[in-house]
Amino acid sequence: MSLHRPGEDHREPAPIDNKGQEKLKDLRIVLLGKTGVGKSAAGNTILGREEFESELSPGPVTSQCEKARGEVDGREVAVIDTPGLVDTIFSITYKLKFHKCIPLSSPGPHVCLLVIQLGRFTKEDQHTVRDILDTFGADVDKYTMVLFTHGDRLRRKTIEEFLSSYKELAEFTNQWSGGYHAFNNEDKQNRSQVSELLKKIDKMVAINGGGFCTNAMYEVVEKAIEEEKRRILKENEKARRQEEEELKKSLKGEALKKALEELHKEAERKAREKAERDNGTATGRCPIL
């Protein structure tokens, strides 16, 4: 299956049957976009719970990068919410804040969801989001999908019919290999819109050979995170062994095996999360890409 390129006919990918197609067990999603487009609300819709602060505000509600995890459609999904751009200037201050998102999405996102509110989207807006995406590296187009919010405004129109009336927005949307999807963040109980989004992401990931978006900065950060994680695990090894001994006293056979696996998995998860947070502070001092 070939990649979609700018200028090609790029209809919204149809829902696919995932039979025979392996779903990623741990999906990393980065949310990008301007302030007020419903970016944080989209993250809450994906996770099915209120994890990111989302409210009507003239300024950015998300001032720092935030990460939340959850089980969605039987898999682990990590959503990284980034600070919203207040204007069309990709400032040094914003870059410093944005850089702290790198450890949270390391070793790289499977998809960059470019969140756009249905309606006005200027040339200046397009140039700004292009600048943001370029920080992910030369191949970012292959890992980007547009997520339109306020899907309720479509009323009886399809998203294709809406885009046919906005040529510039349609051309901009066609740049990204992942295509597009529409969300109604007011209808959080409608989990089918989330399932359809994940199917489209699965399809894009399959086209990309199961890989994720990465660059030299991610490689440096990932190495640092893994080193810090190993240090944390070693530091906590004594306490963990004591927990293991307690489990061995009370459990046997498969129950013990399962409990030990869960103990190790939880220790790895906590060490990884702490290493990501610690490196988020360090990344703020790294050179800006």
C-alpha positions as CSV (number, residue, x, y, z in Angstrom):
1,M,0.0,0.0,0.0
2,S,1.5,3.3,-1.0
3,L,1.7,6.5,1.0
4,H,-0.6,9.4,0.3
5,R,1.2,12.5,-0.9
6,P,0.3,16.2,-1.3
7,G,-1.9,16.7,-4.4
8,E,-3.3,13.1,-4.4
9,D,-6.9,12.3,-4.0
10,H,-7.1,11.7,-0.3
11,R,-10.5,10.7,0.9
12,E,-11.1,9.9,4.5
13,P,-10.0,6.3,5.1
14,A,-13.0,4.0,5.3
15,P,-13.5,1.9,8.5
16,I,-11.3,-1.2,8.2
17,D,-11.7,-4.7,9.5
18,N,-8.9,-5.3,11.9
19,K,-9.0,-9.1,11.5
20,G,-5.5,-10.3,10.8
21,Q,-4.1,-6.9,11.5
22,E,-2.1,-6.7,14.7
23,K,-3.1,-3.7,16.9
24,L,-0.4,-1.9,18.8
25,K,-0.5,-2.9,22.5
26,D,0.9,0.5,23.5
27,L,-0.1,3.5,21.4
28,R,1.4,6.9,21.8
29,I,-0.7,9.9,20.6
30,V,0.5,13.5,20.6
31,L,-2.1,16.3,20.4
32,L,-1.1,19.5,18.7
33,G,-3.0,22.7,17.9
34,K,-4.0,26.2,18.7
35,T,-5.6,27.4,21.9
36,G,-9.3,26.9,22.1
37,V,-9.7,24.3,19.4
38,G,-10.8,21.5,21.8
39,K,-7.4,19.8,22.0
40,S,-7.6,18.8,25.7
41,A,-11.2,17.9,25.3
42,A,-10.3,15.6,22.4
43,G,-7.7,13.9,24.7
44,N,-10.5,13.3,27.3
45,T,-12.8,11.9,24.6
46,I,-10.1,9.4,23.5
47,L,-9.4,8.2,27.1
48,G,-13.1,8.2,28.0
49,R,-12.6,10.3,31.2
50,E,-11.8,13.8,32.3
51,E,-8.0,13.7,32.5
52,F,-6.9,17.0,30.9
53,E,-8.3,20.4,32.1
54,S,-10.7,21.7,29.4
55,E,-12.7,24.8,29.6
56,L,-13.8,27.9,27.6
57,S,-10.9,30.3,28.0
58,P,-9.2,33.1,25.9
59,G,-5.8,31.8,27.0
60,P,-4.2,28.3,27.0
61,V,-5.7,26.0,29.6
62,T,-2.8,23.6,29.1
63,S,0.3,25.6,29.9
64,Q,2.7,22.6,30.2
65,C,2.9,19.2,28.5
66,E,0.8,16.6,30.2
67,K,0.5,12.8,29.7
68,A,-2.2,10.4,30.7
69,R,-2.6,6.7,30.0
70,G,-5.6,4.4,29.9
71,E,-7.1,1.3,28.3
72,V,-9.1,2.1,25.2
73,D,-10.7,-0.7,23.2
74,G,-8.6,-3.3,24.9
75,R,-5.2,-1.6,24.5
76,E,-2.9,0.8,26.4
77,V,-3.1,4.3,25.0
78,A,-0.9,7.2,26.1
79,V,-2.1,10.7,25.2
80,I,0.3,13.6,25.4
81,D,-1.4,17.0,25.5
82,T,0.8,19.9,24.4
83,P,0.5,23.6,25.3
84,G,-1.9,25.4,22.9
85,L,-0.5,28.2,20.7
86,V,-2.1,31.5,21.6
87,D,-1.2,33.2,18.3
88,T,0.6,32.5,15.1
89,I,4.1,33.0,16.4
90,F,6.1,29.9,17.2
91,S,8.0,31.6,19.9
92,I,11.2,30.6,21.8
93,T,9.1,30.4,25.0
94,Y,6.7,27.9,23.3
95,K,9.6,25.9,21.9
96,L,11.0,25.5,25.4
97,K,7.7,24.3,26.8
98,F,7.2,22.1,23.7
99,H,10.6,20.4,24.1
100,K,9.5,19.0,27.5
101,C,7.0,16.9,25.6
102,I,9.7,14.9,24.0
103,P,10.4,12.6,27.0
104,L,6.7,12.1,27.6
105,S,6.3,10.8,24.0
106,S,9.6,9.0,23.8
107,P,10.8,7.0,21.9
108,G,8.4,8.8,19.5
109,P,4.7,9.2,18.8
110,H,2.8,6.7,16.6
111,V,0.6,9.6,15.5
112,C,0.6,13.4,15.8
113,L,-3.0,14.5,15.9
114,L,-3.3,18.0,14.5
115,V,-6.4,19.3,16.2
116,I,-8.4,21.9,14.2
117,Q,-11.8,23.3,15.0
118,L,-14.3,23.2,12.1
119,G,-14.4,26.7,10.7
120,R,-11.8,29.3,10.0
121,F,-8.2,28.2,9.5
122,T,-5.9,30.8,8.0
123,K,-2.7,30.6,6.0
124,E,-0.9,31.9,9.1
125,D,-2.4,29.1,11.1
126,Q,-1.1,26.6,8.5
127,H,2.4,28.0,8.6
128,T,2.5,27.8,12.4
129,V,1.4,24.2,12.7
130,R,3.9,23.4,10.0
131,D,6.6,24.9,12.2
132,I,5.4,22.8,15.2
133,L,5.3,19.6,13.2
134,D,8.8,20.1,11.7
135,T,10.3,19.8,15.2
136,F,9.5,16.0,14.9
137,G,11.7,15.6,11.9
138,A,11.6,15.2,8.1
139,D,9.3,12.2,8.1
140,V,6.6,13.7,10.3
141,D,4.0,13.9,7.4
142,K,3.8,10.1,7.4
143,Y,2.7,10.1,11.1
144,T,0.3,13.0,11.1
145,M,-3.5,13.0,11.0
146,V,-5.9,15.9,11.2
147,L,-8.6,15.7,13.9
148,F,-11.5,18.1,13.4
149,T,-13.4,19.0,16.6
150,H,-16.9,20.4,16.9
151,G,-18.2,17.7,14.6
152,D,-21.8,18.5,15.7
153,R,-21.5,21.6,13.5
154,L,-21.6,19.4,10.4
155,R,-25.2,18.7,11.2
156,R,-26.3,16.6,8.2
157,K,-23.2,17.2,6.2
158,T,-20.3,14.7,5.9
159,I,-16.8,15.9,6.6
160,E,-16.0,15.4,2.9
161,E,-18.9,17.7,1.9
162,F,-17.6,20.3,4.4
163,L,-14.0,20.2,3.0
164,S,-15.3,20.5,-0.6
165,S,-16.4,24.0,0.3
166,Y,-13.0,24.9,1.7
167,K,-10.4,24.2,-1.0
168,E,-7.4,25.6,1.0
169,L,-8.2,23.6,4.1
170,A,-8.8,20.5,2.0
171,E,-5.4,20.9,0.3
172,F,-3.8,21.4,3.7
173,T,-5.4,18.3,5.1
174,N,-4.3,16.2,2.1
175,Q,-0.6,16.8,3.1
176,W,-0.8,14.3,5.9
177,S,-0.6,10.5,5.3
178,G,-3.0,9.7,8.2
179,G,-5.9,11.5,6.6
180,Y,-8.5,13.1,8.9
181,H,-11.3,12.3,11.4
182,A,-14.0,14.4,13.0
183,F,-14.9,14.4,16.8
184,N,-17.9,15.7,18.6
185,N,-16.4,16.3,22.1
186,E,-19.8,17.1,23.5
187,D,-20.9,13.5,22.8
188,K,-18.3,11.7,24.9
189,Q,-20.6,8.7,25.4
190,N,-20.3,7.9,21.6
191,R,-17.3,5.6,21.8
192,S,-17.7,4.6,18.1
193,Q,-16.0,7.9,17.1
194,V,-13.0,6.9,19.2
195,S,-12.9,3.3,17.8
196,E,-13.0,4.6,14.3
197,L,-10.1,7.0,15.0
198,L,-8.0,4.1,16.4
199,K,-8.8,2.0,13.3
200,K,-7.5,4.8,11.1
201,I,-4.4,5.2,13.3
202,D,-3.8,1.4,13.0
203,K,-4.1,1.6,9.3
204,M,-1.6,4.5,9.1
205,V,0.8,2.6,11.5
206,A,0.6,-0.5,9.3
207,I,1.4,1.6,6.2
208,N,4.5,2.9,8.1
209,G,5.6,-0.6,8.8
210,G,4.6,-0.5,12.5
211,G,7.1,2.3,13.3
212,F,6.8,5.6,15.0
213,C,8.0,9.2,14.4
214,T,11.5,9.8,15.8
215,N,14.6,11.9,15.3
216,A,18.1,12.4,16.7
217,M,16.7,14.3,19.8
218,Y,14.3,11.4,20.6
219,E,17.2,8.9,20.3
220,V,19.3,10.9,22.8
221,V,16.3,11.4,25.2
222,E,15.3,7.7,25.0
223,K,18.8,6.6,25.9
224,A,18.8,8.9,28.9
225,I,15.3,7.7,30.0
226,E,16.3,4.1,29.9
227,E,19.5,4.7,31.8
228,E,17.6,6.6,34.5
229,K,14.9,3.9,34.6
230,R,17.6,1.2,35.3
231,R,19.1,3.4,38.0
232,I,15.6,3.8,39.7
233,L,14.9,0.1,39.5
234,K,18.3,-0.7,41.0
235,E,17.7,1.8,43.8
236,N,14.3,0.2,44.6
237,E,15.5,-3.4,44.2
238,K,15.7,-4.1,47.9
239,A,12.2,-3.0,48.6
240,R,10.9,-4.9,45.6
241,R,12.6,-8.2,46.7
242,Q,10.9,-7.8,50.1
243,E,7.5,-7.5,48.3
244,E,8.4,-10.7,46.3
245,E,9.2,-12.6,49.5
246,E,5.8,-11.5,51.0
247,L,4.0,-12.8,47.9
248,K,5.8,-16.1,48.0
249,K,4.6,-16.6,51.6
250,S,0.9,-16.2,50.6
251,L,0.6,-17.4,47.0
252,K,1.6,-20.5,45.0
253,G,1.6,-21.7,41.4
254,E,-0.1,-19.6,38.8
255,A,-1.4,-17.1,41.3
256,L,2.2,-16.4,42.5
257,K,3.5,-16.2,38.9
258,K,0.8,-13.7,37.9
259,A,1.3,-11.6,41.1
260,L,5.1,-11.4,40.5
261,E,4.6,-10.4,36.8
262,E,2.2,-7.6,37.9
263,L,4.7,-6.5,40.6
264,H,7.5,-6.3,38.0
265,K,5.3,-4.6,35.4
266,E,4.2,-2.0,37.9
267,A,7.8,-1.3,39.0
268,E,8.8,-0.9,35.4
269,R,5.9,1.5,34.7
270,K,6.6,3.7,37.8
271,A,10.3,3.8,37.0
272,R,9.7,4.8,33.4
273,E,7.2,7.5,34.4
274,K,9.6,9.0,36.9
275,A,12.5,8.9,34.4
276,E,10.3,10.6,31.8
277,R,9.4,13.4,34.3
278,D,13.0,13.9,35.3
279,N,14.2,14.0,31.7
280,G,11.4,16.5,30.9
281,T,13.2,19.0,33.2
282,A,16.5,18.2,31.6
283,T,15.2,18.5,28.1
284,G,14.2,22.1,28.7
285,R,17.9,22.8,28.7
286,C,18.7,21.0,25.5
287,P,19.4,22.8,22.2
288,I,16.2,23.6,20.3
289,L,15.6,21.7,17.1
